[in-house]
Each structure stands twice: as structure tokens, then as C-alpha cells.
Amino acid sequence: MTLPAAERPAEIRVVDLAGPDATRCIELACRDIGFMFVRGHGIAPQTVAAARAALVEYFSLPLETKLAHAITRDNYRGYIPLGFFKPNTGGGAADHYEGYKLHFEVAADDPIRASCDLYGPNRWPAELPGFRRAIEAYRAECDRVAEDLIHRFATILGVDEQRFLGWFEQPLTNMTLLHYPARPAGAPGFGIHPHKDTDVFTILAADPAGGLMVRRRDDRNWLAADPPPDALVVNIGDMLELWSGGYLVSTPHKVENPPGKARYSFPYFVVPRHDTVVEPLMPPQPGFSRAPVHVGDVSREVWRTNWQDAPPAAAGFDLGTLDD
């Protein structure tokens, strides 16, 4: 049952993973808004700072250098030019960011590639030898935090932890390194349009520049998601909402580029193994009705429809794009 409006906090909850009631706090946060500020995660500030510095250095490279690393339809890894992607619904203005896409690292000869074409090796810019080291150090820390949270969500869902963890062996977990260039006040469009994440949950070291906005459930107004300096932003996505039968909530959010400020962020998206079928593990909430989702199929469709000439298929996937 969803919390009554009177019991929902006006702000996003702060959860301390080292606290004795952390799992219960996570459950409450994910019921009432689907976002939380997470402390006690153990990621050193210098690890986050090194990753952010690597982004700043990379996105400062000449455009022609970055374009040599550009993503392709066959390997969605590497550089995403400014304004290249648009909402997955087939309409709307392109988002105002440039990015660099990374996935779970799989060798070119790994047998899993014969089962799912979404797997493969990442691309790393040879011009910046420290880039890979900084990003992989941060990603390894996110892997650790994610495993902790997966255990906790298994408890919340009431399912066997080992069974649940098994769905995350060789996952389609991925990262997007993002640079939102500074924009003048009142400029139209979004850094990233209003959407819900299609993954299980997302881990984000928020940029001090701000700009992340979350839509409240009770009044549909937008709330600034500005965490304490030592906290991560964690939000659940549509797959966890579906696993919970609507008990946990995947919440709309967007990025509005702060006027006159550049923003850098590097969200880490937790996605199960390609052959996992996501369907309710808890009794569905009243009025909740969604078809099971095959992880590989929906991930492939999200990837494919990021290209501006690729209209969505009639497969009925909810790809997360929303009106403001």
C-alpha cells in the first residue's frame, strides 16, 4: 500500500547504509517518492573527485578527437555528441548534453555475446591514459554499493537473496558520463527531458551545480534533488517497480541545465542479465497492471530508439519518456 499523503515527507529522505534501520528506511523512501540520498556508502570523496576530473578533461578535448570515439549502432559505447539523442517516443527536442557510454565489460570473444548482441568491450580514449583508471575505480565502488542495495531490495521484496543476486550475474549494468554545457537563463529545452529510468535502480554522485529535478507524487510539482555533500542520489527504475508489483515507485525526473553553469554527472544504471524476465515478485498493488519485461529486449529497444531516425516499435514497452 502506498503511504498516505500526510505520511509522505516533503523532501527526499536521507538514508544511512550504516544505520541499523537502513533497509526499512530504503523501503519507505522507495514507497513514497522512489528517490533517496544515501550516506554511509563508503565511496571515498577523492574517488568521486577523480572521476569528475576525468570527465572534465575528456569533454575538454577537441570535438574532432571526441568524434573519433563516437558510438555506433553496432556498439553503443563511446562518445555521444551534443544534441545527438532525443526522447525515445519519437518526438521532442534533443537533449542538451554530450556524453560517453560505458557498459559491463565483456571481452570480444566472451561466449555471452552469441546470446545477446548488447554485450562487448568498452572503448577507452587512448589520448587520456588516466581516464580509464579513474572511471573504473569509481565504477568498482558503485558495483560494491549496488550489491549491498540488491541484498536489501531482496529483503524488501521478500525473495531469496541468492536467487535475486543470480539475475545480476553478467548484467547489462551501464554508465553514462555526462557533460551539460552552460546555457543562458530561459533557454528552451532540457538537459535531459522528463523521464523515468527503465533500469532496476540508479546510483548518482550529484554535481554541485545542481539541476536534477524530481516530480512529487501528491501535487506533481518538481522538487530539486540536491543531496548533502557526502551523499549519493539513488532512485529506483521501472524494473524494480515491476518486480514489486507497484509497491515501490519509479519516479519521473529531469535535468534543467543551471544557467551559466556547466554540469558533470556519471549515473550508474543497474540492469539484470540479458535473459532475465522481470515480473511481479509481490502481489500487485490495486490498479497496477504491467506485462512482464524481457531485459534484453527492452534494453535493445532503448538503445535502438535513441537514434533520431529510429521510431519506436509497436512492442508496448514503456521507455520512460514523459510530458513535463
N, C-alpha and C positions, 0 to 999 in steps of 0.2 A: 504493500500500500504506500502511495506517495504521502510524504509528510503534509499535513495541513498547512495552509499559507501562514498561519500565526506561528507555527513552529519552525519555519524556514528562516535561516539567518539572512540579514540584509546584505551581508558581504560574503565573499568566498572564505570558507573555513581554512584555518591553518592546522595542519596535521603533523605531529612529530612522530616519525617512524620509530624512534627510540622510546616512545612513551608506552606505558602498559596497556592503554586502551586504543592503540593506533588503529587496529583493524576495525573496531567499532566506529571510530571517527571517520575512517575512509568510507565505510558503508553509509554513514549519514551524509557525508559530503557528496557522494555519488548518487544518492537518492534525491537530494534537494536541488542540486544545480549541476552536478557532473564535473565540476572543476574543484581543485583544491591546491593550496600552497603547501608544499611538503618540505619540512625540516627534518634533520636527523638522517639525511640520506647518505652522508659520508663522502660526497664528492668534494675534493679539496678546491678552494677558490682559485688556486693557481692553475688547476687543470681546466676549469671553465675559462679563465682568462687567456690561457694559451690557445684554446680552441677559437675563442673570439678574435684573438690577434691573427691567427691563421686565416680566418675569413677576411679580415680587413686587408691583409696582404694579398690574398688571392684576388679579391674583387677590385683591387687597385691595379691589376695587370692591364696592359693594353687590350682593347676589345679583340683585335685580331689574334692575340695569343689565346684568349679565353675561347674564341670561336673554334680554334683548333681542337678543343676538348669537348665540343658540343655533343649533347645527347643525340641519339638516332632512334628511329622507330624500332630497330632491331636490338638495341641495347640502351635501355633507359638509365644511363649512368653518365655523369659528366655535367657540362655546363649548360644552363638554361638561360638564354638571352633575355634581356629586359623586355617585358610585354609579349613574350612568346606564347605563354599559356593563357587560356581563358576558362570561364566556368564550364564544367563538364556537361551542362544541359544543352549546349549548342548555341547559346546566345549570351549577350552581355559583353561589356568591355573587358579587355585583357587586364590581368592584374599587374600592379606596378612593382615588380621585383625582378631581380635576377637571382639565379640560384645555382647550386651544384648538387647533383643527386648521387647518393651512395646507397648500396643495398648490402644485405648479408653477404659476406664474401664467400664466393664459391669458385673453385679452380675451373679452368676451361674444360678439363677432362673429367669433372665430377659426374658420376652416373646420374645424379638427380636431374641434370639438365635434359636428359632424354625424356623425363617425365613431365617437365614443366619448363617452358622457354623463358620464364621470368628470372631464372637463376643465371648467374655468371660472375665473372671477375669484375671488380670495380676499376675505374680509370683514375689515375693519380697524376697530377701535373708534375712533370719532370723538372719544370723551372723552379719549383719550391720544394726542396728535399725535406724540409721540416713540416710541411703541410700534413702529409700522411701521418707522421708520428703524433702530432698534436691532436688530430681528429680521431685517430684510433685510440689514443689514450682516453679521450673523453667518451668515446663510444663504448669502450670496455667498462667504464664506470656506469654508464647507462644500462648495459647488459646486467650488471650486478643489481642495480636498483630495480630493474624490470623483473628479475627473477624473484626478488623479495615481494614485489607487488603481485606477481602471478600467484604465489603461495597464498597471499592474503585474499585475493579475489576467489580462489578456490574455496577458502573457508566461508566467504560471504555467500557464494553460490551453493554451498553445501555439497560439493563434489570431491571425489578422491583426488588428492594433490598430485599423485604420480600420473594418474590418467590425464589430468589437466596439463601438467608440465609436458607430457608426451606430445601434445598438439603444438608445442613450440620448439620441437627439435627440427633443425634446418628450417627456420622460419623465413617468412618474407618480410621480416622487420627491416626498416629502411630509415634513412635520414635525408633531410633536405637542408642544405646550408643556404641561408637566405640573406640577401642584401636589399633593403628597401631604400633607394636613394631619397635624399631630402626633397620635399615638394613644397611649393608655395602654399600658404594658407588658402583654403577654399578650392583647391584643385579637385576636379571631379574624379570619381572612381575610387578604388580601394587599393591598399597594399595587397590584401587578399580578400576576395569577396565573401559575403556571409555564407557559411557552410557548416556542416557537421563533419567530423572526421569519420572515415569508414573503417578505421582500424579497431583494435581492442582498447588500447589506451595510448596516450602521447605523453612524453616527458620533454619539458622545455626549460632551458635556462634562459629566463626572460632578459631582454635587453633593457638597460636603464632608460633608454629613450622612450619606452612605453609604446602604446598604440594597439595592444591586444584588447579586444572588447568582447564581452560575454553577454548573451541575451538572457535576462532573468525570465523565469517561467511564469511568475504570477502577474507581472504587468508588461512583459515583453519589451521593457526598456533595456538599454545597453549599459553594462557595468564595466568599468575599467578593471582589467586583470593585472594589477600592479602588485607583485608579491613583495614580501620583506626581502632585503638584500641577500639573505642566506638561504632562501627557499627556491625550490623548483616549482614550476607550474605543471600539474598533472591533470589531464582530462580524459574521460572515457569516450570511446567511439561507438559507432553503430553496432559493431560485432559484440561488444560486451553488453550493450543494451539488449541485443537479441538473445544472447546466452542467458541473460537474467529475466527474460520474458517481460521486459519493460520495467522491472523493479529498479534498475539503475538507469540513469538518464544521460543520453548523448546530447550535448547542448550546443546550439548554434553559437558561432563566434566569427570574428572578422579581424582584420588588421587595418587600421586607419593610419597611414604614414604620418608621424608627427611633423607639423610644419617646421621647416628649416632644419630638421634633424635626420641624419641617416640612421637606420636601424639595422642591426645584425642579429639573426637568431638561427638556431640549429635544432629544430624539432626532431625528435627520435620517435618513430611510429612503430608500435609493437603489433605485429601481424603474425598469425599462426602459419604452420607449414601449409604448402600449397594444396594438399589433398584433404584438408580439414573441412568438414561441413558444419557450419555454425547454426544451431537451432536451440530453442529454449531448454535450459537445464533446470529451470524452476517453473512452477505453474505460472502461465502468463497472467499479467495484470488485466483487470477488466478493460476491455476495449483494445488491448494490444493484439495485433494480428499482423505478422510478417512472415513471409516464406523463408525457409532455410536458405543460407547463403554458402555457396562453394567458394572458398577463399581464393583459389587460383583464378576462377572465372571472374569474380568481381574485381580482383586486383588487376587482371589483364584489361578489363574494360575501363577502369580508372586511368590506367596508363595510356591506352589507345585513344581515348577521347580527350586527352589533354591537347592533342594536335587540333589546330583550328579548323582543318578541313575534314575532321572525323566526326560525323553526327552520332549521337548515342544509339546503340542497338535497342531493339524492342524487347529486351530481356527482362525489363521490370526492376532493374537494380536501382536502389536509392543511392545515388552517388554523392549525396550530401549537400549539393548546391541549394541555396535558399534565397528568397527575396529578402531585402533589408526591411 
